[in-house]
């Protein structure tokens, strides 16, 4: 039967639940209702100033919603066509509208990038759902009205708390516009359809943040839970580690005593003790319930990089810049064994699960295994040709994984070190790695933003987890289950399926880069920390993709939000303080240097050019020149020390004329400044002037080539 009346094309239709009335919306701005049995016209509803794009009856059929290209949503009496409230607020066309089951709420999705919640009877705005990167195309309420789902042109599907408007989940998977999204009648699943040619079914057990954990004043470096899932040790790039309640996120105690940033630490399995290592040269043991330091600082050793408890908590190990590791008694803090053998600094230490052995990875390109009872070396690997950034045992202790600075990793037999497989594929250094709980798989993450899953028996690549919008900072696996959590500099933590590599959920974004992730030992919670010093505790029962019409799962589509300039400054300053110049150069290249503190850029340029070996790439020197140039510009060429650094970088790049000109300008600026009256500052100025004059003489000597 033909339903006449509109003078322009019809873009929207709807029929009530009883099947007795149908409505049409056209580009002339009109809405018409008809008797569905006879086709007789019932009412004409005019009000929109442009095309009508969406229509929806309430569940009882008494009310009608219309959404238009004019950005308005209008409420009508479905029987008479009498107009009700006009819901105004969108700044773009309304593509989709829905009623809650009880008719007390309405929702609209718009080209302005938001969805809005309304009280349709009062005509009042209830909430705004913001988060999509572009127009929102589809929306729906769960049957109980407690949740909402939206799909957008950005390919994302987002789940919301309908009462508060807070995001619950970002379901990554589609690679095209999500034209439709709907809850199942029982509310347990969501069905979505996309321009990418797939329909997807999702489970919707939502993962709200249980608690925001604040308190740290700088970048969170690590989150360490105890084995009972009762307490967490959170270490940030400040001098004040904190112990938190693992369930609520509340601060249990602060560990006061360090005078410089804490570089590493651990909490005992029973949650009773904490140990921390600091750049102040001390290692301290604490009561994790009260925050009381249990003894004087462990002394008589070079600066420790980190500390790790044995599984039973009776001992802890520290690793040091001089290439030694040390084993201490937790009860007395007395030195038990000094482990000597590495010829360069040790980067990591790990205990076997039975506590009988330790494994250390070193800058000297080797891994060593030690007897924890005697302190004697059991075996070592041949030099790898590159520094070893970390090494740790498999759950059984029969194998271990070593991560290399060149982006590779190696699986080894632990009894007599024999390499099982070389895991090659990452283009940048591996920053985090872990064994699956059953030891069957190995997971590696690198600075290129890709996580890879490998077969731990033969090193075969099983899956690549792609879709991160920046550097992957950390990974974690729960002690049981088949999931992987990743933290990324795009401000998001994500949960993946270990078996298939499919993305299960992308959690709502932090305000800064996610720098640490960890599961509770019971797998019930996920902890995430960011570059602002904030941590979150999440319910770890996540939405999960159940099926895909195409049989494939694509990566999450999230923009690379990057880091703020303040966070980049903090992270670079931290790397420079540890004298990790290569790490700082790589970080500056990955994050960018825009807005970074000029003093930090100058320090990076000076120390980086000193540390670079002759065979380092010219790309590094290009970056250092950019750092030095930006530092000089930021200070309007009034800081002669910064200009001296720029001249040095020019020289290292083989730009003799530029080096000479810049050094001369630096000397002129220094000479034009008033002489300090303070004796120490005067002496410092004289030393700088002498160094600059010597540098200029060197640059001007044709027979004096650059260092490289």
Secondary structure, 3 states (H helix, E strand, C coil): CCCCCCCCCEEEEEECCCCCEEEEEECCCEEEEEECCCCCEEEEEECCCCCEEEEEECCCCCEEEEEECCCCEEEEECCCCCEEEEECCCCCCEEEEEECCCCCCEEEEECCCEEEEEECCCCEEEEEEECCCCCEEEEEECCCCCEEEEEECCCCEEEEECCCCCEEEEECCCCCCEEEEEECCCCCEEEEEECCCCEEEEECCCCCEEEEECCCCCCEEEEEECCCCCEEEEEECCCCCEEEECCCCCEEEECCCCCCCEEEEEECCCCCEEEEEECCCCEEEEECCCCCECCCCECCCCCEEEEEECCCCCEEEEEECCCCEEEEECCCCCEEEEECCCCCCEEEEEECCCCCEEEEEECCCCEEEEECCCCCEEEECCCCCCCEEEEEECCCCCEEEEEECCCCEEEEECCCCEEEEEECCCCCCEEEEEECCCCCEEEEEECCCCEEEEECCCCCEEEEECCCCCCEEEEECCCCCCEEEEEECCCCEEEEECCCCCEEEECCCCCCCEEEEEECCCCCEEEEEECCCCEEEEECCCCCEEEECCCCCCCCCCCCCCCCHHHHHHHHHHHHHCCCHHHHHHHHHHHCCCCCCHHHHHHHHHHHHHHCCCCCCHHHHHHHHHHHHHHHHHCCCCCHHHHHHHHHHHHHCCCHHHHHHHHHHHHHHHHHCCCCCCHHHHHHHHHHHHHHHHHHHHHHCCCCCCCC
